[in-house]
Amino acid sequence: MRLIHSADWQLGKPFGRMPVDARAALSEARLDAIDTLAAAARQHRAGHVLVAGDVFDSAEPGDRIYRQALARMKAAAGVRWWLLPGNHDPLRPDGLWSRLSAEAPENVAACLTPAPVMLGEDAVLLPAPLTHKFSLSDPTAWFDGAETPAGLPRIGLAHGAIRTFGGDEQTNLIAPDRARRAGLSYLALGDWHGLRKIDGHTYYSGTPEPDDFGREATGLALLVDVAGAGLEPQVEALPIGRHAWVEERWHLSGAEDVAPRIAALAPGIERKHLVARLHLSGLVPLAERVTLRRLLEDGLAHEIRWLDLDLADLMTRPTETDLSEIDAHGELRDAAERLRAMAEDGGTEGRLAGAALERLYVELMRAQRGSEA
Amino acid sequence: MRIRRLSIENFRKFRAPVVLDGFSDGLNLVCEPNESGKSTVLEALRAALFERYNSKSGRIRSFRPHGDDVAPTVTVEFEVAGGRWQMAKRFLQGPSVTLDGPDGRFTAEAAEEKLQALLGFNRAGNSGADDDSRGALGLLWVEQGQSFQLGSPAETARRTLEEALASEVGAVTGGRRAKAVQQQVEKALADFYTATGKPTGRLKQAQDAAAASRERASACAQELMQFDEVLKRLETKRNEQRRLVRDIEDPEADKELKALDADIERARRAADALRMADLTCRSATADREALDKRAEVRAGLRAALLKAETAARAALENLNAHAERLAQARRADQAAAEALDTARMQLRQAEELQDKAQAARRSAADRQQLATAFARLDRANGLAAEIARIEARIAGSRMDEAADARLRKLEAAVIATRATLDAGAASLSVTLQPGAAITLDGAPLESGTQISLTRDARIDIPGVGTLAFRPPAGSDASLARHRAASDDLAAFLAAVGHADPAAAHAAARARTQDETARAALRSRLEAECPADPALGLPAGLDALRGALAGRDRPEPLAPDAPQPPAEIDLRPFRTAEIEATARRQAALDSLQKAEVRGVELQGASDRAEGDRLRLAQELAADLAPLPDADLEARQAAARADEARALVDRETAGRAAKALDVEALHQQRERMVKKRERLQADLPNLAGEVARLEEQARTLGGEGPGQRAEAAREEAEAAEATHARLKDEGDALALLLGVLREAQQDAARRYLRPITRRMEPFVRRLLPNASLAFTEDYKPGLLMRGGREEAAELLSKGTQEQLAVLTRIAFADLLIDKGKPASLVLDDALVFSDDDRFEVMTDILADAARRMQVIILSCRASAYRTVDATRLPLG
């Protein structure tokens, strides 16, 4: 019994903070992941793709996303899709899932009932659909007592956090030893956007198309070979995602540090598929700050899909050179000194003064360039 | 620079050459009245230096005296930088310029250029010189009405000043770079904030975009909430519908309904059974009561019979006892009857005798009476005959009272007419000889006759002849009346049948007498015929006659006739009879009572016997079909039946009570109603569900969840953009502010030479005050008593004074730096009060020690005390 375990497609995720084109590309990539998954299933001769919840980003994703998803799944001949409502798209009466189960193509099954269902002829699927964004009870609790034909492997499909994750997660908690307790050959989990192995029978596949920073292993799907009841399955991660989301912290001492770091950023990843968040820190001269900003904002930002630049911790220290570049004396120098003094006082006003000083510098350079030209 | 000599010709009002000569180094005063051409002098001086000789501009042409095509010409002799120069400039006609000085002679453009270089001004433009081209001297040579202007110097003048301030300016300003940066920043800021600090341009757009996206996000969230509402509602409705259908199709309810129907049937049957048991019970009770009644009746019969028998016996005894009393009474009655008979017989006899005697007496009386009546009749008849006779006479006489009266009237008329006639008639007295027989109209005339002749008369005297008389004609009428009266009388008499009136009168008297007699007779007759009750007669003759008509006149009684018998005393007989009658009556009463009593007793006896018989019969009849023993047996059976029926009814009652058919019916009704109601609700609910489903489908298709999320994120992004832009704008604003502050500080610094020079002047004019310049050399703020006042808000007088002082300071600065400078004031200080004017002239006099000062004024008296070189005009 071979299947592909995926989860957290979150189709229709808006990426509202990004520019419109990045938004469209990232959104489209999530739909494209369906095609990639289908291709992977065909390639590895996996007849079933289990999607462990959060197929859609919201319970009401809109007709375009909905139709696109169905059309793409339908197009994947020979693959049977098993979709589970997650906390993003919980099962609600008369909601998305009611529509979907009525309109879905033949090869798409919505798992809306917590009851065993035959997964082809060789296994039994125990789905745990979520009916609310948050629920305090373990949706997989019923697996333990579920009666299934003897001899067939039991495969669980659920969405939620494992109790041992700790942190703030207090809802949709799934017992970490559910697979053992319920005699599951495999428990396909969703919710955690990165790949995560809980035990030999329990995995989070993560989302097939990365959608946030800070995930170690993401953009994958799991190819699972269920050997039989009681035996550990063979699990292999397949790369599916298109975009890489990279978050880095660069401590800089000068503009000269930037170029090599840019060059070394996300090796092996096409720039156009890179989404980066850079937290810059350090104390740099005014002129270098202007330079490095130009390098990042006018260079890298346009090369990659989206750059989220965080300069909050990049401190500027106008040097004597900076100031003398502004003017040896005279009113501009005077203004620069004043701003530097204000910036050193810190606070909101200081931050503003720093920005003003940087602007003064930039404007001076510009004026100079203008006069030179 | 010092002006030494000025010659003006064909310039405005000066057609003839005017020469101002002998300008001293210090204070020069040209004091002339208005209209004498002081301002023209300054104009000519400025034209000569600053205007190009070959210019043909309007202003140049306006220099020509009105209507003359002459060439305005100005010659100026001046000293500058230690050399003495003479410049002659001719405009318009044969324009020329020559400049002679230590460096030689210059003409035309070369002269102009040399002049510009010497005095530090610029070549005038095509339209003539302006403030900018005139340079510093233009600023210091103040035309009439310009002295109080606090404006900033024009560019050339400023540059000259800056050159004078060069070292300082260079040290403190950023020069053109600073200006360019400031302009850049201003331009950049203009895309964020307006001059008054309101968001505009990009910032405004971002702000608006943030607000709009916030609104959109809130609208989307609202939509999502609505959608959630719809889903929730749909779920509720659907659950409702499910419950409803379940309730409608509830098999339990069916079962319950069926059970209810069965219960109702059972209850109905129980009720029927109870009704039957009740009927049976009532019937058993009735049977038992009937038998009880019969037994009771039978006992009553028996008692009544016993009583009747006793009564019958008593009645018979009473009857028998009464028979003896009755016989006695009969006997007593018999005896009394006989005694009565005797008494009655005796009485009858006595009465008969009495009757006979009475009849005899009555007969005698009747006879007497009749005889009297007849006697009266006889008298009455006599009277009646007499009356008849008299009445016959009365009837024969026509002379009744009325006729008599008539007669008297007629007679009176005759007499009256006669008298009339006689009065007019011839009176004829006849006296005849005895025997003579004459006739009058045939009637013999007696002697002694007195005749009145009233008519034609003829007297025949036999033998003699005839005498005819004719009364006079007037007597005819009287005669006629007389005749008529006489005729009437005669006619009356004839009618009454009397020959003459006397007879008639007699007849009337006779008749009256007869009537009197008749009345007397009638009274007598009436007295004779009284009513006679004894005979039953009414009054009147006819009655009497009638009563007696059939009666015979009794014979007169013979004197010997026996006397009628005397009356018998009947009273003893009568008394005896009455007593006997009373006794008989008493006996009869007793008998009657006894008989009544006997009848009563007989009746009682009969009745008692009848009762006894009837009762005996009834008892027998009652007993015949049902002897006592049978009755008792039946009574016992009936009682047993009744007891059984009561028990049955009690049982049935309990059964019926256990199943309240009414309550069961109500319960069933409720269930049926509920089901009907549920069924009625179902379509509405289904419709609502369908509507909500459609709504959910439509709303869901729009993807409210995703839209809400996207809108929220976009709003956050827009907010962030706005914040970023605001930061940028704020940084720009801060930068601009700092730049301006720095610039002001710099200006203050490089203007210090000017302010320093100004200070003593200002202090002299306004104690404890100081003046600050703006960076463009304009008096900006006046500080006094710790207060700052904008210079352009000061009084016109003060402004002018400050303007003049500023120019002194500028001139001082220029002279210090070896640049040409002199001060010319035309009609300045006109707004100054006397004290200020004095201070100002002192300052000017003081300045004149350092520079040439030329004052053009119309106020000779004001400058009288001023120590100056006075130059006459002309």
Interface residues (C-beta under 8 A of the other chain):
Chain A: G12 K13 P14 F15 G16 R17 M18 F56 D57 S58 A59 E60 P61 G62 D63 R64 I65 Y66 R92 P93 D94 G95 L96 R99 D327 H329 G330 E331 L332 R333 D334 A335 R338 L339 M342 R351 L352 A353 A355 A356 L357 E358 R359 L360 E363 L364 R366 A367 Q368 G370 S371
Chain B: A171 V172 T173 G174 G175 R177 A178 A180 V181 Q184 V185 A188 L224 F227 L231 L234 E235 R238 L692 E693 A696 R697 L699 G700 G701 E702 G703 P704 G705 Q706 R707 A708 E709 A710 A711 R712 E713 E714 A715 E716 A717 A720 D727 E728 D730 A731 L732 L734 L735 V738 L739 E741 A742 Q743 D745 A746
